[in-house]
Amino acid sequence: MDLKARKLNAIEYLIHLEDEDVFSKIEETIFRYEVAREKALKPLTEEQLIERARKSNSDYLAGKVKTQDQLETESEKW
């Protein structure tokens, strides 16, 4: 089933939906997605970028790093 057909099915489902709680959860999910998407697409200011670089350097110098192997082992537990 292609995306267009899936969208139409979702719209039809919503049209016939009578459960207020389910609809509220759908709205909340859409809102959270939009907020996260907006944050992800917002470019950093020069000051934010510099601050992140400073923090990264500070973390590195303080030994707050993980090896690739450590990250791979950790991700296997997700």
N, CA, C and O atoms as CSV, one atom per row, in Angstrom:
chain,resi,resn,atom,element,x,y,z
A,1,MET,N,N,0.853,-1.175,0.000
A,1,MET,CA,C,0.000,0.000,0.000
A,1,MET,C,C,0.899,1.238,0.000
A,1,MET,O,O,1.807,1.355,0.823
A,2,ASP,N,N,0.641,2.151,-0.920
A,2,ASP,CA,C,1.473,3.349,-1.004
A,2,ASP,C,C,1.058,4.389,0.034
A,2,ASP,O,O,0.025,4.249,0.690
A,3,LEU,N,N,1.863,5.418,0.172
A,3,LEU,CA,C,1.645,6.436,1.195
A,3,LEU,C,C,0.310,7.152,1.014
A,3,LEU,O,O,-0.387,7.425,1.991
A,4,LYS,N,N,-0.043,7.452,-0.216
A,4,LYS,CA,C,-1.304,8.160,-0.472
A,4,LYS,C,C,-2.493,7.331,0.018
A,4,LYS,O,O,-3.405,7.870,0.645
A,5,ALA,N,N,-2.491,6.046,-0.258
A,5,ALA,CA,C,-3.578,5.175,0.178
A,5,ALA,C,C,-3.620,5.079,1.701
A,5,ALA,O,O,-4.696,5.070,2.299
A,6,ARG,N,N,-2.446,5.006,2.322
A,6,ARG,CA,C,-2.389,4.949,3.784
A,6,ARG,C,C,-2.928,6.221,4.408
A,6,ARG,O,O,-3.621,6.168,5.424
A,7,LYS,N,N,-2.617,7.372,3.808
A,7,LYS,CA,C,-3.140,8.646,4.314
A,7,LYS,C,C,-4.656,8.683,4.220
A,7,LYS,O,O,-5.335,9.114,5.152
A,8,LEU,N,N,-5.178,8.231,3.097
A,8,LEU,CA,C,-6.633,8.203,2.921
A,8,LEU,C,C,-7.293,7.270,3.936
A,8,LEU,O,O,-8.356,7.589,4.468
A,9,ASN,N,N,-6.680,6.135,4.205
A,9,ASN,CA,C,-7.209,5.214,5.213
A,9,ASN,C,C,-7.211,5.865,6.592
A,9,ASN,O,O,-8.166,5.715,7.354
A,10,ALA,N,N,-6.138,6.590,6.909
A,10,ALA,CA,C,-6.058,7.272,8.206
A,10,ALA,C,C,-7.133,8.344,8.320
A,10,ALA,O,O,-7.767,8.485,9.367
A,11,ILE,N,N,-7.336,9.092,7.256
A,11,ILE,CA,C,-8.381,10.130,7.256
A,11,ILE,C,C,-9.750,9.504,7.455
A,11,ILE,O,O,-10.556,10.007,8.237
A,12,GLU,N,N,-10.018,8.410,6.754
A,12,GLU,CA,C,-11.306,7.725,6.894
A,12,GLU,C,C,-11.492,7.220,8.326
A,12,GLU,O,O,-12.581,7.324,8.889
A,13,TYR,N,N,-10.440,6.680,8.902
A,13,TYR,CA,C,-10.496,6.215,10.288
A,13,TYR,C,C,-10.848,7.374,11.215
A,13,TYR,O,O,-11.715,7.242,12.079
A,14,LEU,N,N,-10.178,8.506,11.035
A,14,LEU,CA,C,-10.437,9.667,11.892
A,14,LEU,C,C,-11.850,10.203,11.732
A,14,LEU,O,O,-12.464,10.641,12.705
A,15,ILE,N,N,-12.362,10.170,10.525
A,15,ILE,CA,C,-13.727,10.653,10.285
A,15,ILE,C,C,-14.735,9.842,11.085
A,15,ILE,O,O,-15.693,10.396,11.623
A,16,HIS,N,N,-14.523,8.537,11.166
A,16,HIS,CA,C,-15.481,7.667,11.846
A,16,HIS,C,C,-15.173,7.473,13.334
A,16,HIS,O,O,-15.956,6.847,14.048
A,17,LEU,N,N,-14.054,7.999,13.801
A,17,LEU,CA,C,-13.641,7.825,15.183
A,17,LEU,C,C,-14.591,8.571,16.115
A,17,LEU,O,O,-14.874,9.749,15.901
A,18,GLU,N,N,-15.081,7.892,17.145
A,18,GLU,CA,C,-16.010,8.502,18.093
A,18,GLU,C,C,-15.441,8.560,19.507
A,18,GLU,O,O,-16.042,9.171,20.391
A,19,ASP,N,N,-14.307,7.940,19.723
A,19,ASP,CA,C,-13.705,7.886,21.055
A,19,ASP,C,C,-12.850,9.131,21.276
A,19,ASP,O,O,-11.806,9.298,20.646
A,20,GLU,N,N,-13.299,9.991,22.166
A,20,GLU,CA,C,-12.613,11.250,22.451
A,20,GLU,C,C,-11.199,11.022,22.998
A,20,GLU,O,O,-10.271,11.754,22.652
A,21,ASP,N,N,-11.039,10.013,23.847
A,21,ASP,CA,C,-9.726,9.737,24.433
A,21,ASP,C,C,-8.720,9.322,23.359
A,21,ASP,O,O,-7.580,9.788,23.360
A,22,VAL,N,N,-9.136,8.459,22.456
A,22,VAL,CA,C,-8.246,8.016,21.385
A,22,VAL,C,C,-7.875,9.203,20.504
A,22,VAL,O,O,-6.712,9.370,20.136
A,23,PHE,N,N,-8.864,10.028,20.166
A,23,PHE,CA,C,-8.594,11.195,19.323
A,23,PHE,C,C,-7.641,12.163,20.014
A,23,PHE,O,O,-6.760,12.731,19.369
A,24,SER,N,N,-7.810,12.353,21.314
A,24,SER,CA,C,-6.910,13.234,22.070
A,24,SER,C,C,-5.481,12.708,22.038
A,24,SER,O,O,-4.537,13.487,21.912
A,25,LYS,N,N,-5.315,11.389,22.151
A,25,LYS,CA,C,-3.976,10.805,22.093
A,25,LYS,C,C,-3.354,10.988,20.710
A,25,LYS,O,O,-2.154,11.237,20.591
A,26,ILE,N,N,-4.168,10.864,19.674
A,26,ILE,CA,C,-3.671,11.083,18.313
A,26,ILE,C,C,-3.225,12.535,18.151
A,26,ILE,O,O,-2.156,12.804,17.605
A,27,GLU,N,N,-4.041,13.456,18.623
A,27,GLU,CA,C,-3.676,14.880,18.552
A,27,GLU,C,C,-2.380,15.163,19.304
A,27,GLU,O,O,-1.515,15.890,18.816
A,28,GLU,N,N,-2.256,14.585,20.487
A,28,GLU,CA,C,-1.060,14.796,21.304
A,28,GLU,C,C,0.180,14.259,20.592
A,28,GLU,O,O,1.235,14.893,20.609
A,29,THR,N,N,0.050,13.106,19.978
A,29,THR,CA,C,1.164,12.515,19.241
A,29,THR,C,C,1.579,13.406,18.079
A,29,THR,O,O,2.769,13.630,17.856
A,30,ILE,N,N,0.600,13.912,17.342
A,30,ILE,CA,C,0.892,14.803,16.215
A,30,ILE,C,C,1.581,16.069,16.716
A,30,ILE,O,O,2.552,16.529,16.114
A,31,PHE,N,N,1.081,16.631,17.814
A,31,PHE,CA,C,1.664,17.851,18.357
A,31,PHE,C,C,3.112,17.616,18.791
A,31,PHE,O,O,3.991,18.422,18.485
A,32,ARG,N,N,3.362,16.503,19.511
A,32,ARG,CA,C,4.733,16.205,19.950
A,32,ARG,C,C,5.656,16.028,18.755
A,32,ARG,O,O,6.798,16.487,18.777
A,33,TYR,N,N,5.168,15.364,17.713
A,33,TYR,CA,C,5.968,15.158,16.502
A,33,TYR,C,C,6.309,16.497,15.860
A,33,TYR,O,O,7.454,16.723,15.467
A,34,GLU,N,N,5.331,17.381,15.751
A,34,GLU,CA,C,5.559,18.687,15.121
A,34,GLU,C,C,6.550,19.517,15.922
A,34,GLU,O,O,7.418,20.173,15.347
A,35,VAL,N,N,6.428,19.494,17.234
A,35,VAL,CA,C,7.354,20.255,18.084
A,35,VAL,C,C,8.766,19.708,17.920
A,35,VAL,O,O,9.714,20.478,17.764
A,36,ALA,N,N,8.913,18.384,17.955
A,36,ALA,CA,C,10.236,17.769,17.801
A,36,ALA,C,C,10.804,18.069,16.418
A,36,ALA,O,O,11.996,18.346,16.282
A,37,ARG,N,N,9.971,18.017,15.411
A,37,ARG,CA,C,10.411,18.293,14.038
A,37,ARG,C,C,10.872,19.736,13.899
A,37,ARG,O,O,11.887,20.016,13.261
A,38,GLU,N,N,10.123,20.643,14.498
A,38,GLU,CA,C,10.482,22.056,14.435
A,38,GLU,C,C,11.823,22.310,15.116
A,38,GLU,O,O,12.651,23.064,14.604
A,39,LYS,N,N,12.038,21.681,16.271
A,39,LYS,CA,C,13.304,21.841,16.979
A,39,LYS,C,C,14.454,21.259,16.165
A,39,LYS,O,O,15.542,21.834,16.113
A,40,ALA,N,N,14.208,20.123,15.534
A,40,ALA,CA,C,15.259,19.457,14.769
A,40,ALA,C,C,15.662,20.266,13.547
A,40,ALA,O,O,16.812,20.201,13.113
A,41,LEU,N,N,14.735,21.020,12.992
A,41,LEU,CA,C,15.007,21.759,11.768
A,41,LEU,C,C,15.505,23.179,12.017
A,41,LEU,O,O,15.909,23.871,11.083
A,42,LYS,N,N,15.476,23.609,13.263
A,42,LYS,CA,C,15.884,24.977,13.576
A,42,LYS,C,C,17.405,25.058,13.612
A,42,LYS,O,O,18.036,24.349,14.397
A,43,PRO,N,N,18.006,25.901,12.783
A,43,PRO,CA,C,19.468,25.979,12.763
A,43,PRO,C,C,20.008,26.613,14.053
A,43,PRO,O,O,19.350,27.437,14.687
A,44,LEU,N,N,21.206,26.206,14.408
A,44,LEU,CA,C,21.857,26.773,15.585
A,44,LEU,C,C,22.378,28.170,15.271
A,44,LEU,O,O,22.786,28.462,14.147
A,45,THR,N,N,22.356,29.016,16.280
A,45,THR,CA,C,22.988,30.321,16.124
A,45,THR,C,C,24.499,30.119,16.241
A,45,THR,O,O,24.960,29.066,16.682
A,46,GLU,N,N,25.247,31.114,15.851
A,46,GLU,CA,C,26.707,31.027,15.968
A,46,GLU,C,C,27.120,30.835,17.420
A,46,GLU,O,O,28.036,30.067,17.716
A,47,GLU,N,N,26.440,31.538,18.328
A,47,GLU,CA,C,26.755,31.426,19.750
A,47,GLU,C,C,26.472,30.016,20.268
A,47,GLU,O,O,27.259,29.472,21.041
A,48,GLN,N,N,25.346,29.419,19.844
A,48,GLN,CA,C,25.016,28.066,20.270
A,48,GLN,C,C,26.058,27.067,19.758
A,48,GLN,O,O,26.470,26.162,20.484
A,49,LEU,N,N,26.467,27.236,18.534
A,49,LEU,CA,C,27.451,26.339,17.939
A,49,LEU,C,C,28.789,26.431,18.689
A,49,LEU,O,O,29.411,25.411,18.987
A,50,ILE,N,N,29.216,27.644,18.985
A,50,ILE,CA,C,30.469,27.845,19.721
A,50,ILE,C,C,30.370,27.235,21.122
A,50,ILE,O,O,31.309,26.586,21.584
A,51,GLU,N,N,29.245,27.440,21.791
A,51,GLU,CA,C,29.058,26.884,23.137
A,51,GLU,C,C,29.086,25.353,23.105
A,51,GLU,O,O,29.680,24.730,23.984
A,52,ARG,N,N,28.462,24.755,22.121
A,52,ARG,CA,C,28.488,23.292,22.002
A,52,ARG,C,C,29.910,22.788,21.769
A,52,ARG,O,O,30.311,21.764,22.323
A,53,ALA,N,N,30.664,23.506,20.953
A,53,ALA,CA,C,32.053,23.107,20.688
A,53,ALA,C,C,32.883,23.221,21.962
A,53,ALA,O,O,33.695,22.342,22.250
A,54,ARG,N,N,32.692,24.278,22.717
A,54,ARG,CA,C,33.428,24.450,23.976
A,54,ARG,C,C,33.102,23.326,24.956
A,54,ARG,O,O,33.994,22.767,25.594
A,55,LYS,N,N,31.805,22.998,25.070
A,55,LYS,CA,C,31.397,21.926,25.974
A,55,LYS,C,C,31.967,20.592,25.515
A,55,LYS,O,O,32.425,19.800,26.339
A,56,SER,N,N,31.947,20.335,24.226
A,56,SER,CA,C,32.512,19.087,23.695
A,56,SER,C,C,33.995,18.982,24.007
A,56,SER,O,O,34.476,17.929,24.427
A,57,ASN,N,N,34.715,20.072,23.800
A,57,ASN,CA,C,36.153,20.080,24.113
A,57,ASN,C,C,36.398,19.851,25.597
A,57,ASN,O,O,37.298,19.103,25.978
A,58,SER,N,N,35.602,20.491,26.420
A,58,SER,CA,C,35.730,20.336,27.866
A,58,SER,C,C,35.455,18.889,28.275
A,58,SER,O,O,36.198,18.319,29.074
A,59,ASP,N,N,34.397,18.295,27.734
A,59,ASP,CA,C,34.075,16.892,28.032
A,59,ASP,C,C,35.216,15.975,27.593
A,59,ASP,O,O,35.589,15.051,28.315
A,60,TYR,N,N,35.758,16.232,26.425
A,60,TYR,CA,C,36.852,15.406,25.911
A,60,TYR,C,C,38.071,15.487,26.835
A,60,TYR,O,O,38.659,14.468,27.195
A,61,LEU,N,N,38.437,16.708,27.210
A,61,LEU,CA,C,39.599,16.895,28.078
A,61,LEU,C,C,39.385,16.289,29.466
A,61,LEU,O,O,40.343,15.901,30.135
A,62,ALA,N,N,38.103,16.209,29.898
A,62,ALA,CA,C,37.783,15.625,31.200
A,62,ALA,C,C,37.639,14.103,31.117
A,62,ALA,O,O,37.372,13.444,32.121
A,63,GLY,N,N,37.817,13.553,29.913
A,63,GLY,CA,C,37.732,12.103,29.761
A,63,GLY,C,C,36.322,11.574,29.631
A,63,GLY,O,O,36.103,10.367,29.738
A,64,LYS,N,N,35.360,12.454,29.400
A,64,LYS,CA,C,33.969,12.035,29.255
A,64,LYS,C,C,33.708,11.601,27.812
A,64,LYS,O,O,32.995,12.265,27.060
A,65,VAL,N,N,34.300,10.480,27.457
A,65,VAL,CA,C,34.162,9.956,26.099
A,65,VAL,C,C,33.916,8.455,26.157
A,65,VAL,O,O,34.185,7.810,27.170
A,66,LYS,N,N,33.402,7.905,25.061
A,66,LYS,CA,C,33.205,6.467,24.929
A,66,LYS,C,C,33.811,6.030,23.607
A,66,LYS,O,O,33.810,6.777,22.628
A,67,THR,N,N,34.321,4.827,23.595
A,67,THR,CA,C,34.879,4.288,22.358
A,67,THR,C,C,33.734,3.778,21.482
A,67,THR,O,O,32.604,3.611,21.940
A,68,GLN,N,N,34.051,3.540,20.234
A,68,GLN,CA,C,33.061,2.972,19.316
A,68,GLN,C,C,32.569,1.621,19.835
A,68,GLN,O,O,31.374,1.328,19.779
A,69,ASP,N,N,33.488,0.804,20.338
A,69,ASP,CA,C,33.114,-0.503,20.878
A,69,ASP,C,C,32.148,-0.367,22.055
A,69,ASP,O,O,31.183,-1.123,22.166
A,70,GLN,N,N,32.414,0.603,22.932
A,70,GLN,CA,C,31.523,0.823,24.073
A,70,GLN,C,C,30.120,1.219,23.599
A,70,GLN,O,O,29.122,0.728,24.127
A,71,LEU,N,N,30.051,2.088,22.625
A,71,LEU,CA,C,28.754,2.521,22.104
A,71,LEU,C,C,28.009,1.370,21.433
A,71,LEU,O,O,26.793,1.241,21.578
A,72,GLU,N,N,28.737,0.542,20.705
A,72,GLU,CA,C,28.092,-0.603,20.049
A,72,GLU,C,C,27.561,-1.592,21.070
A,72,GLU,O,O,26.459,-2.115,20.909
A,73,THR,N,N,28.329,-1.854,22.116
A,73,THR,CA,C,27.873,-2.744,23.187
A,73,THR,C,C,26.650,-2.175,23.877
A,73,THR,O,O,25.692,-2.894,24.159
A,74,GLU,N,N,26.689,-0.875,24.149
A,74,GLU,CA,C,25.568,-0.204,24.802
A,74,GLU,C,C,24.316,-0.252,23.921
A,74,GLU,O,O,23.216,-0.486,24.423
A,75,SER,N,N,24.474,-0.036,22.637
A,75,SER,CA,C,23.311,0.003,21.741
A,75,SER,C,C,22.665,-1.374,21.571
A,75,SER,O,O,21.486,-1.460,21.227
A,76,GLU,N,N,23.416,-2.444,21.805
A,76,GLU,CA,C,22.844,-3.786,21.712
A,76,GLU,C,C,21.814,-4.040,22.818
A,76,GLU,O,O,20.969,-4.926,22.693
A,77,LYS,N,N,21.889,-3.276,23.877
A,77,LYS,CA,C,20.964,-3.433,25.016
A,77,LYS,C,C,19.682,-2.611,24.858
A,77,LYS,O,O,18.790,-2.690,25.703
A,78,TRP,N,N,19.585,-1.834,23.796
A,78,TRP,CA,C,18.397,-0.978,23.622
A,78,TRP,C,C,17.201,-1.806,23.327
A,78,TRP,O,O,16.107,-1.270,23.149
